Amino acid sequence: MKNFPELKDLRYIAKKTISKGTLKKIKKIKDKSEQVRLYQYSIKSALEIKYAELKDKVEKKDKEKGGQFIPTTKVLLLGSKIHYLVVTFNRKDFKVINSMFKKIEKEIKK
């Protein structure tokens, strides 16, 4: 594992985003470089799905009520942050993205 220091951050992010069944399957793979690629792909896919769902919710809320400028803007910003995370897979960046998801969902419920 000395050759793959990013594996620790990837596992942390994966535990928060990927289903347990997928995590177990990835952990069974012996090749560490393959594990890294699978973690990256799975995290990217999970975040993109969550982003698309949140974007749809904001658009629906905007059509119903109108005046959803701040959540709409935050969702657009969130998309670029997800793209940045896909490049770095940094734990701090993930925490920012995760907190943004929660804040936007709270604003939608208002």
Secondary structure, 3 states (H helix, E strand, C coil): CCCCCHHHHHHHHHHHHCCHHHHHHHHHCCCHHHHHHHHHHHHHHHHHHHHHHHHHHHHHHHHHCCCCHHHHHHHHHHHHHHHHHHHHCCHHHHHHHHHHHHHHHHHHHC
